[in-house]
Amino acid sequence: MNHFLVSGLITIETTVKIDDFPIDYSPIDYKFNGINTTISGVGYNIAKALKTLGGNPVFLSIIGNDVYKDIVLSELDKIGVNTTNVLPIIDKTSQSIILYNENRRKIILDLTKLQETKYPIENFEKILKNIDIAVLCNINFSRDMLKLVKESGKIIASDVHVVYDINDEYNKDFMKYSDILFLSNENIKGKENEFLHKLIETYNQKIIVMGLGADGVLMYVRENDRIKHYPVVKTREIVNTIGAGDALFSSFIYFYNKSKDPYYSVEKAIIFASYKIGEKGAADGFLTEEELLKISV
């Protein structure tokens, strides 16, 4: 079927290329072709990546009833993602500014009223009937969906991004209910294996994938009770690593849904993410399945 539910954030993203961190003060700095504004956000990135690969995402999100509303809906139409469940029920669409250079990035994110706004889920059971995997991003309006999806028997995939505590209050529900969990090692460097083992003992995920940045990926598969390391691959020159985690996550979900083989899926996902970071924006640089498989040969 290749049908996915994606519940997550849409944001207006502005990326700014800088020379280095920290930034030295000056009253004005000219960045010719160094500033780029696009539609992004974790939910949007995942829905677009799944659609580009060949999947059929049902996308649930909340945007503002503002100047960006028509732009967002038009862009979703353009990439073939249905806008029925993208609701303009807050005043302002979320925005982000990302400062980046070749090695690091700083994200400034304004969620406006998203964290206090609930997604109306009256028709949620009807949506769930026709999906294979529910990708529930760790935005607050996805939280109420976790238990409903679990009770339906569908697979839940979540990415909690940067965490340092397995009992993290905000992300605990997403870690508890997920069958497939993604996270970054950014706040646990040097303690990756220890943190993985704590997750394995505390929760019941079938698969855990930890992004290690330039050091690759660690994956745990409960069926085999095995942790395996995968190095990065280089498909083209790196421009901006923003969105690499979303690309890794979405492509893994896509290939896992088709193959049910986590090892095959993570290998394809690493290639997909590697190619993606050859672009500036978090929602740019996605391959189709056919294009990816040609690179993989």
LUMKOLZA-878984 format. One record per atom (N, C-alpha, C): y, z, x; residue in three letters. Coordinates in steps of 0.2 Angstrom, whole numbers, plus 2048, in hexadecimal, padded with zeros to 3 digits. Layout:
N
YZXALA ...
// end
This chain:
297
7FA800804MET 800800800MET 806800804MET 80680480AASN 80C80580EASN 81380780BASN 81280B806HIS 81880E802HIS 819815805HIS 820816806PHE 82281C809PHE 82881F804PHE 828826804LEU 82E829801LEU 83182C807LEU 83882A807VAL 83C82D80CVAL 842831809VAL 84383780BSER 84883B808SER 84C83E80ESER 85283B80FGLY 85683D815GLY 85D83B815GLY 86183D81ALEU 86883C81BLEU 86A83581CLEU 870833819ILE 87482D81BILE 87A82F81DILE 87D82D823THR 88382E825THR 887828828THR 88D829828ILE 89182482CILE 892826833ILE 88F822838GLU 88E82483FGLU 893820843GLU 897823847THR 89B82084CTHR 899822853THR 89781D857THR 89581F85ETHR 89A81D863THR 89B821868VAL 8A082086DVAL 89D821874VAL 89D81C878LYS 89B81C87ELYS 8A081F883LYS 89E824887ILE 8A282888BILE 89F827893ILE 8A4829897ASP 8A282889EASP 89D82E8A0ASP 89F83489EASP 89B83A8A0ASP 89C84089CASP 89884589CPHE 89984C89APHE 89A85089FPHE 89F85589FPRO 8A4856899PRO 8A985189APRO 8AD850894ILE 8B284B893ILE 8B884E896ILE 8BB84B89BASP 8C284D89DASP 8C784B898ASP 8CC84F897TYR 8D184E892TYR 8D6849895TYR 8D8844890SER 8DD840891SER 8E083E88ASER 8E683C889PRO 8E983B882PRO 8E683587FPRO 8E4830883ILE 8E182A880ILE 8DC827885ILE 8D7824882ASP 8D2821886ASP 8CF81B883ASP 8D0815886TYR 8CF80F883TYR 8C780D884TYR 8C480B87FLYS 8BC80A87FLYS 8BB80387CLYS 8BC7FE880PHE 8BB7F787DPHE 8B47F687CPHE 8B27F4876ASN 8AB7F3874ASN 8A77FA875ASN 8AA7FF875GLY 8A6806877GLY 8A680A871GLY 8A980886BILE 8A880C865ILE 8A580885FILE 8A080B85CASN 89C807857ASN 89B80B851ASN 89C80984BTHR 89B80C845THR 896809840THR 89180C83ETHR 88C80A83ATHR 88A80F835THR 88580C830ILE 88281182CILE 87C81482FILE 87B81A82FSER 87581D833SER 87382382FSER 870828833GLY 86E82E82FGLY 86682E830GLY 863834831VAL 85B834832VAL 85883082CVAL 85A831826GLY 85682E820GLY 857827820GLY 85D825821TYR 85F81D821TYR 85B81A827TYR 85B81D82DASN 85881A833ASN 850819831ASN 84D81E82EILE 84681E82DILE 844819828ILE 848819822ALA 84781481DALA 84880D820ALA 84D80C824LYS 84E805827LYS 84980382CLYS 847808830ALA 841806834ALA 83B804831ALA 83980882CLEU 833807828LEU 833800824LEU 8397FF822LYS 83A7F881ELYS 8397F2823LYS 83D7F3829THR 83C7EE82ETHR 8357ED831THR 8317F2832LEU 82B7F1834LEU 8267EE82FLEU 8287EF828GLY 8247EB823GLY 8227F081EGLY 8257F681EGLY 8237FB819GLY 8277FB812GLY 8267FF80DASN 8297FF807ASN 82C806806ASN 832808809PRO 83480E808PRO 83880F801PRO 8368157FEVAL 83A8177F8VAL 83F81C7FBVAL 84681B7FBPHE 84A81F7FEPHE 84E8237FAPHE 84E82A7FBLEU 85282F7F7LEU 8578327FCLEU 85E8317FASER 8638347FESER 8698367F9SER 86E8397FCILE 87483B7F9ILE 87A8387FDILE 87F8357FAILE 8858337FDILE 88B8347F9ILE 8918337FCGLY 8978357F9GLY 89982F7F4GLY 89D8317EFASN 8A082D7EAASN 8A782B7EDASN 8A78277F3ASP 8AD8267F7ASP 8AD81F7F9ASP 8B181E7FEVAL 8B3817800VAL 8AC814804VAL 8A8819806TYR 8A2816809TYR 89C815805TYR 89D8177FELYS 8978167FALYS 89580F7F9LYS 89980A7F8ASP 8978037F7ASP 8958007FDASP 897802803ILE 89580080AILE 88E80280BILE 88C808809VAL 88680B80AVAL 881807806VAL 8828077FFLEU 87E8037FBLEU 87D7FC7FCLEU 8827F97FESER 8827F2800SER 87D7F1806SER 87E7F580BGLU 87A7F5811GLU 8727F6810GLU 8717FA80BLEU 86A7FC809LEU 8677F6806LEU 86B7F3801ASP 8697EC7FEASP 8677E7803ASP 86C7E6808LYS 86B7E180DLYS 8647E2811LYS 8627E8812ILE 85C7E9816ILE 8567E9812ILE 8577E980BGLY 8517E9806GLY 84F7EF804GLY 8537F5805VAL 8517FB803VAL 8547FD7FCVAL 8507FE7F7ASN 8538007F0ASN 8588067F0ASN 85D8057ECTHR 86380A7ECTHR 86280F7E6THR 85D80E7E2THR 85D8117DCTHR 85D8197DDTHR 85A81B7E2ASN 85A8237E3ASN 85E8257E8ASN 8638217EAVAL 8698237EFVAL 86F8257EAVAL 87082B7EALEU 87582E7E5LEU 87C8307E7LEU 88182D7E5PRO 88882F7E7PRO 88A8357E3PRO 88883A7E4ILE 8898407E0ILE 88D8467E4ILE 8908447EAILE 8948497EDILE 89B8457EEILE 8A08487F1ASP 8A68457F2ASP 8A78417F8ASP 8A48437FDLYS 8A5840804LYS 89E83E807LYS 89D838809THR 89783680DTHR 89783A814THR 89183C816SER 89183F81DSER 89383A822SER 89683D827GLN 89883982DGLN 89683D834GLN 895839839SER 89383B83FSER 897837845SER 89883B84AILE 89B838850ILE 896839856ILE 89483485AILE 88F83585FILE 893833866ILE 89483886ALEU 896836871LEU 890835875LEU 890830879TYR 88A82F87DTYR 88B82B884TYR 88782D889ASN 88782888FASN 87F827890ASN 87E825896GLU 877822897GLU 872828897GLU 87482E898ASN 86F834899ASN 86F839893ASN 87583A890ARG 87683F88BARG 87A83D885ARG 87A841880ARG 87E83F87AARG 880846876ARG 885846873LYS 88884B86FLYS 889849868LYS 88684C863ILE 88784A85CILE 88B84F858ILE 89084C855ILE 894850851ILE 89384E84AILE 890852845LEU 88E85083FLEU 891854839LEU 894851835ASP 89785482FASP 893852829ASP 890857826LEU 88B856820LEU 88F85781ALEU 89585881ATHR 899859814THR 89685E80FTHR 89485C809LYS 891861804LYS 88A860804LYS 88685C808LEU 87F85A807LEU 87B861807LEU 87C86580CGLN 87886B80CGLN 878870806GLN 87D86F802GLU 87D8737FCGLU 87C86F7F6GLU 87A8697F6THR 8798657F0THR 8718637F0THR 86F8647EALYS 8688637E8LYS 86785C7E6LYS 8618597E8TYR 85F8527E5TYR 85C8537DFTYR 85E8507D9PRO 85B8507D3PRO 85484D7D3PRO 84F8517D2ILE 84884E7D3ILE 84484E7CCILE 84784C7C7GLU 84484C7C0GLU 83E8467C0GLU 8408417C4ASN 83B83B7C4ASN 83683B7CAASN 8368417CEPHE 8338417D4PHE 82B8407D4PHE 8288427CFGLU 8218417CEGLU 81F83A7CDGLU 8238367C9LYS 82282F7C8LYS 82382B7CFLYS 82882D7D3ILE 82982A7D9ILE 82382B7DEILE 8208317DELEU 81B8347E2LEU 8148307E1LEU 81382D7DBLYS 80D82A7D9LYS 80B8247DELYS 8108217E0ASN 80F81A7E3ASN 81081A7EAASN 8118207EDILE 8128207F5ILE 80C8237F8ILE 80C8217FFASP 807823803ASP 80982A807ASP 80F82A80AILE 81182F80EILE 81883180CILE 81983780BALA 82083A80AALA 82483C810ALA 829838812VAL 82D83A818VAL 83383E816VAL 832845817LEU 83784A814LEU 83B84C81ALEU 84184981BCYS 84584B821CYS 848852820CYS 84A856825ASN 84C85D825ASN 85385E823ASN 85585A81DILE 85B85B81AILE 85A860814ILE 85F864812ASN 85D86980DASN 85B866806ASN 85D860804PHE 85B85D7FEPHE 85485B7FEPHE 85185B804SER 84A859804SER 84585F803SER 848865804ARG 84486B804ARG 84086C7FDARG 84486B7F7ASP 84086C7F1ASP 83B8677F0ASP 83A8627F4MET 83585D7F3MET 82F85F7F6MET 82F8637FBLEU 8298657FFLEU 8238677FBLEU 82486C7F7LYS 81F86F7F3LYS 81C86A7EELYS 8208667EBLEU 81E8617E6LEU 81A85C7E9LEU 81C85A7EFVAL 8188557F3VAL 8118587F5VAL 81185E7F8LYS 80B8617FALYS 8068627F4LYS 8098647EEGLU 8048657E8GLU 80185E7E6GLU 8058587E7SER 8038527E5SER 7FD84F7EASER 7FC8527F0GLY 7F78507F4GLY 7F984B7F9GLY 7FF8497F9LYS 8028437FDLYS 803846804LYS 803842809ILE 804844810ILE 80C845811ILE 80E84B814ILE 81584C815ILE 81684C81DILE 81B84881FALA 81D847826ALA 825849826ALA 82684E82BSER 82D85082CSER 82E850834SER 835850835ASP 83785083CASP 83C85683CASP 83B85B840VAL 840861840VAL 845860846VAL 84485B84AHIS 84985A84FHIS 84985F854HIS 84E862855VAL 84F86785BVAL 84E86E858VAL 84987285AVAL 847878858VAL 84587C85EVAL 84688385ETYR 844887863TYR 84088D861TYR 83E88E85AASP 83B893858ASP 836891852ASP 830892852ILE 82B89084DILE 82D893847ILE 830898846ASN 83289C840ASN 83A89A83EASN 83C895841ASP 843893840ASP 844893838ASP 849897836GLU 84A89882FGLU 84B89182BGLU 85088D82ETYR 85188782ATYR 84C88282ATYR 84888182FASN 84287C830ASN 83B87F82EASN 83B88582CLYS 83488882BLYS 830885825LYS 834883820ASP 83188081AASP 82E87981CASP 832875820PHE 83086F822PHE 82A86F827PHE 82987482BMET 824875830MET 81E87882CMET 81F87C827LYS 81987E823LYS 81687981FLYS 81987581CTYR 817870817TYR 81486981ATYR 817868820SER 816861823SER 80E860825SER 80C85A824ASP 805858827ASP 80685582EASP 80C85182EILE 80E84E835ILE 815851836ILE 81585483CLEU 81B85783ELEU 81E854845LEU 824852845PHE 82785084BPHE 82D85584DPHE 82E855853LEU 83385A856LEU 83585785DLEU 83B85A860SER 83D858866SER 83C85F86BSER 83C85D871ASN 83B863876ASN 842865879ASN 847863876GLU 84E864879GLU 85086B87AGLU 84D86F875ASN 84F876876ASN 84987B879ASN 84487787BILE 83E87B87DILE 83B878884ILE 840875888LYS 83D87288ELYS 83A877892LYS 834876895GLY 83087A899GLY 82C87E895GLY 82C87E88FLYS 82888288ALYS 82487E885LYS 824878886GLU 821873881GLU 81A87587FGLU 816876884ASN 80F877882ASN 80E87E87EASN 812883881GLU 81288A87DGLU 814889876GLU 81A885875PHE 81C88486EPHE 81788086APHE 81487B86DLEU 80F878869LEU 80A87C866LEU 80788086BHIS 801885869HIS 80488A864HIS 80A88C864LYS 80C89085FLYS 80C88D858LYS 80F887858LEU 80F883852LEU 80888284FLEU 803880854ILE 7FC87F852ILE 7F988584EILE 7FB88B851GLU 7F889184FGLU 7FB894848GLU 801892847THR 805895842THR 80589083CTHR 80588A83CTYR 805885837TYR 7FF881837TYR 7FE87C832ASN 7F8878831ASN 7F9871832ASN 7FE86E836GLN 7FF867836GLN 7F9864839GLN 7F885E836LYS 7F285A839LYS 7F4856840LYS 7FB855840ILE 7FD851846ILE 804854848ILE 80585584EILE 80C858851ILE 80E853856ILE 814850856VAL 81684C85BVAL 81D84F85EVAL 81D850864MET 823853868MET 82684E86CMET 82C84C86BGLY 83084786FGLY 83284B875GLY 83184887BLEU 83384B882LEU 839847885LEU 83C843881GLY 84283E884GLY 83F83A889GLY 84283A88FALA 83F835895ALA 838837897ALA 83683C895ASP 82F83E898ASP 82A83C893ASP 82B83988DGLY 826836889GLY 82583B883GLY 81F83B881VAL 81D83F87BVAL 81784387CVAL 816849878LEU 81084D878LEU 80E84C870LEU 80784B86FMET 80584B869MET 7FE84F868MET 7FE853863TYR 7F9857861TYR 7F585585BTYR 7EF85485BVAL 7EB852855VAL 7E6857854VAL 7E685A84EARG 7E286084CARG 7DB85E84BARG 7DA858849GLU 7D3856848GLU 7CF85684FGLU 7D2855854ASN 7CF85585BASN 7D185B85FASN 7D685F85CASP 7D8865860ASP 7DA863867ASP 7DF85E867ARG 7E085B86EARG 7E885A86EARG 7EB85C874ILE 7F285A875ILE 7F185487BILE 7F584F87ALYS 7F584987ELYS 7FC847880LYS 7FD846886HIS 804843888HIS 80483C889HIS 80A839887TYR 80B832887TYR 81183188BTYR 81182D890PRO 81882B894PRO 81C826890PRO 822826892VAL 82682088EVAL 82481A891VAL 82681588DVAL 82680E890VAL 82D80B890VAL 82E806894LYS 834802894LYS 8337FB891LYS 8377FA88CTHR 8377F3889THR 83D7EF88BTHR 8437F388BARG 8497EF88DARG 84E7F5890ARG 8547F3892GLU 8587F8895GLU 85B7FC88FGLU 85C803891ILE 85E80888CILE 86680788BILE 868807885VAL 86F807884VAL 87180E881VAL 86D81187CASN 86F817879ASN 86981A876ASN 867820878THR 861823876THR 86182686FTHR 86782686CILE 868829865ILE 863825860ILE 86082985CGLY 85B826857GLY 85482485AGLY 853826860ALA 84D825863ALA 84782985FALA 84982F85EGLY 84483385AGLY 843831853GLY 84882F84FASP 84782C849ASP 842825849ASP 84382184EALA 83F81B84FALA 83881D851ALA 837822855LEU 830824857LEU 82D827851LEU 83082B84DPHE 82D82E847PHE 82B829842PHE 830824840SER 82F82083ASER 82981B83CSER 829818842SER 824814844SER 81D817845SER 81D81D847PHE 817821847PHE 814821840PHE 81882383BILE 816824834ILE 81481D831ILE 817818833TYR 815811831TYR 80E80F833TYR 80D81083APHE 80780E83CPHE 80181283BPHE 80381983ATYR 7FE81E838TYR 7FB81C831TYR 80081A82CASN 7FE819826ASN 7F9813825ASN 7FA80E82ALYS 7F680882ALYS 7EF80A82DLYS 7EF80D833SER 7E980E837SER 7E6814836SER 7E981A834LYS 7E7821834LYS 7E482383BLYS 7E781F840ASP 7E5821847ASP 7EC82484BASP 7EC82A84CPRO 7F282D84FPRO 7F482A856PRO 7EE82985ATYR 7EF827861TYR 7F2820861TYR 7EF81B85DTYR 7F281585CTYR 7F981585ATYR 7FA819855SER 801819852SER 80681C857SER 80582185BVAL 80A82385FVAL 80B81E865VAL 80681A867GLU 80781586CGLU 80C81086AGLU 80B80E863LYS 80F809860LYS 81680C85FLYS 81781285DALA 81D81585CALA 821816863ALA 81E817868ILE 82281886FILE 825811870ILE 82180C86FILE 824805871ILE 82A80386CILE 829805866PHE 82E804861PHE 835808862PHE 83480E864ALA 83A812866ALA 83D81086DALA 83980D871SER 83B80B878SER 840805877SER 83E800872TYR 8427FA871TYR 8487FC86DTYR 848801869LYS 84D803864LYS 853805868LYS 85280986EILE 85880C872ILE 85B807876ILE 85A800875GLY 85D7FB879GLY 8637F9874GLY 8657FD86FGLU 86B7FB86BGLU 86F80286AGLU 876801868LYS 87A806868LYS 87980B862LYS 87880985CGLY 87880D856GLY 871810855GLY 871815851ALA 86A818850ALA 86681484BALA 869810847ALA 86580C842ALA 865805844ALA 86680384BASP 8657FD84DASP 85F7FC852ASP 85D7F6853GLY 8587F4858GLY 8507F5856GLY 84F7F584FPHE 8487F684DPHE 8457EF84DPHE 83E7EF84ELEU 83A7EA84ELEU 8367E9848LEU 8347E3846THR 82F7E2841THR 8287E4844THR 8237E5840GLU 81C7E6843GLU 81A7E0847GLU 81B7DA845GLU 8197D4849GLU 81C7D484FGLU 8237D5850GLU 8267D6856GLU 8247DB85BGLU 8227E1858LEU 8207E685CLEU 8197E585FLEU 8157E285BLEU 80E7E185DLEU 80E7DB863LEU 8137D7862LYS 8137D2868LYS 8157D586ELYS 81A7DA86EILE 81C7DE874ILE 8167E2877ILE 8127E5872SER 80C7E9874SER 8067E6877SER 8067DF877VAL 8007DB87AVAL 8017DC881VAL 
// end
